[in-house]
Amino acid sequence: MNKKNTSDIIYGMHAVMECMSAGRQIEKILISNSSKGFGDLVKLAQKQSINLAFVPEAKINGMTTKNHQGVVAFISPVSYGHLHHIITHVYELGENPFVLILDEITDVRNAGAIIRSCECAGVHAIVMPKKGSAMLNADMMKTSSGALSYVPVCKEDSLEKTIKYLKDSGLKVVACTEKATKQLYDIPLDGPLALVVGSEEYGISEIVLKKADELAKLPMYGKVGSLNVSVAAGVAMYEAVRQRNFVKG
């Protein structure tokens, strides 16, 4: 974030607290580690599961020249979706839900590219953990070519609980990982489905892998060990699209 992109931030303790109280979608709050008197703000942010970080005041000064009082908040350009409402609505339409879970993908460009592919592939919802995910900001909106405005993003406290809910709702959870023995093309993907992809650095967390119904990998024939996560996600989504179209046809 820099001074050229200040439309994504608000500053000042009272302004930030008013935004939280009003239910605005806040991605992250930065507080100067030399400031005091932010106890109420911290408690409210923790209650709403908003990411907090204490940083040198010079970092905040680099974001705005205004009287920030030692605190800035990053505002999401979109409202979060409610996964339960989305799944229920898709079933009511007589369709099979199609969900993509992003397990701690922090790179804005990768996340934006994935969201763009989701919109093209007809994904009904994207699930991201509230902590450890890329921020939904103007940069992501640009990278997604505006697709962020059309695909609901659901920020969840626990992917473990979310996966349990999806499985209880009839969705098959397929984790795309190099640790799999099965290839993606050998797994039925035409029914209610949640695909999981993980971060470039760490992949899918062990707890999510254990909760998945299936582990799937893409065949690799070159010398490079893996695909970029946005490319891998696109390939996986379009295999599901191919299978769904085959069943319809």
N, C-alpha and C positions, 0 to 999 in steps of 0.2 A: 504494500500500500504506500502511496506517496501523495504529495500535495496536489497532483494533477487528478487524483481520483477520490476527492474528499466527499463525493456524493454518497459513498458507502458508509460514512461514519457520522456519528453524533458525538458530542463532547460535553463535559461538565457533569458533575455528580447528579444534580437534580434532573437534568434533561434525560440522562440515561435511566434513572429510576422511574421517571414518568413513562418512558418508552416501555420498560419492563411491565409496569403496572397496567399499561394500556394493551398489553398483549402483542406488541410488535415482535416480529421475528428477529432475534439477535443471534448472530453467529458466534461472537466472541467479545469479551471485554478485556481491555488492557488497563492496568492500574499502575501508576508510578510507585516503585518500591520505596520512595522517599516520602510519600504522602501518608497522612493519617486521617482517621475519621470516616473510613469507608465500611465500617462494620455492617450497617444496615443494607448497603448495596451488595456486599458480599453474600450476606444471608439470603437476600432475595434472588440473586443470581444462582446460588446453590440450590435453592428451592425449585427454580425453574430449569435446572440442569444446563445452565449456560456455561460454556467454557470461560475460565478466568485465568489470567496470567499477570504476574507482577514483573514489571520490566523497568529498566532505567528510564528516567524522565526524558532523557535525550531522544529516546526512540519515539515517544509521544510527540515531542517538539518537532520531530521530522515529519509528522503526519498533518499537523495543523498549526497555524500561527495564532489561532484564536485562544481565548482564555479557557483552556481545557480542564483546569483544576486537578490535573493529574489522572484523568480517566477519559478513555474513548471507547466507544462500542461500535462494532461492525454490524451493519444492518443487512439482512438478506433481501435481495431484490424480488423474491417470491415468497408466498406463504406455503408453509409445510402442509402436506396432505395427511389424512388420517387413514392408516392402512386398513383398519376394520371396515370403515365406510366404503373404501374403494373395492375391497374384496367382495363385500356383500353386494355392491352395485353391479359388479361384473357378472356375478352369478345370476343376479336378477335379470340381466340382459340375455341370459342363456349362453354366455361365453365362458371359455376357460381362462382363469386369471393367469397373467404372465408378469412375473416380478423379477427384478434384478437387484441383488444385494451386493453392495460395495463394502467390503470388509477393510476399513481403515485405509482407503485410498486418499492420500493427502495432496497429491499433485493436481493443481487446478486444471491444467491442460488435459491431463489424462481423464479426469472426471468429466470435464466439459465434452471431450470427444466421445466418451461413453454415453453421456446423456443424449448427444446428437444421434448416435446409433440407436438408442432406445426409442426415441421418437419415431425414427424411420421404420423400426421393426415392430411397432405396435405394442411396446411394453406398457402395461397399465400403471405400474408404480416402481419407483426406485427407492430402495431402503438404504439408509446410511446410519451408522452409529453417531450419537450426538458428540461423542468425544473421539478425537483421532481421525477426523475426516476433513477433506478440503472444504474451505468456506464457500458458501453460495454467495458469490459477489458479482460485481459487474464484469470482472475478468472471465469468470466461468460462463456468464451469460453470453459473452462475446465468443468464447471458445466453442460453446455449444451451438453457435449460429442461431441463437434465440430459442432453441429447443427446450431450454429450461423453463420457458413460459408455458409449455404445453404438457410436459410429463410431470405428474405429481411426485415430489420428493418427500419421503417420510423419514424424519429423524427419530431414531428409537434409542431408549436408554440401554437396552440389552439385546444384542443380536441372538443370544441363546434363547431368550423368552420369545422373541419375534419369530424365530424359526419354529419353535414349538407351536405357536399360534398358527403359522402357515400350514404346518403339517396337520394340525387338528382341523384345519379348514379344507383339507383335501388336496393341498399342493404337494407335489414331489419336489424335494430340495436337492439340487444337483450342484456340487461344488467342483469348480473347474481348477484342477491342480495337477502339477507335474508328478505328485506322489501317487496318482491313481494307476491302476493296472488296466482298467477299461478305457477304450477310446470313446470320445463323445458320440461318435457316429453309431455306436452299438447300443446306445441307451434311448429308450422311447422318451420323446420330449413333447409329444403332441397333446398331452392332457394339461390339467392345472399345474403350473410350473413356477418354481423359483430357482434361478441360476445365481450362483455365488462366485464372485471373482475377488481376489485379494491384492494387496499392495505389491508394488514392484520389488520392494526390499525384503518383506517378510512373508509374502504370500497370504494364504488364508490361515487364520489362527486355528490352533489345535482343537479348541473347544467347539468351533464352528464345524470343522471337519468331522468331528465325532457325532455331531447332531445331524449331519446331512444324510439323506437316503442313499445317495450315490456319489462316488468320486469319479470324475471324468478328466481325461487329458486329450490334447490335440496331438496328432502324429507330427514328429519333428524329424526332418530328413537332412537338415543342414548342419553346419558345425556350431552355430550359435544355439545356446541351450534353451532359449525361450523367446516368446513373442512379447512385444510391448502389451501391457495389460489392456489398453483400449482396443488394440487389434484383436487380441484373444477374445475379449468380450463380444466384439462385433461378429467374429466367426461363430462363437457359441450361440448368440442370439439368432443368427440367420440359419443355423442348422435347425433350431426350434421352429423358425418360420417355415423352412422347407418341409419339415415333417407335418406341420399343421396344414399347409397348403395341399400336401399329398393326401391327407385324410379327407379334406374337404372335396378335393377333386375326384 
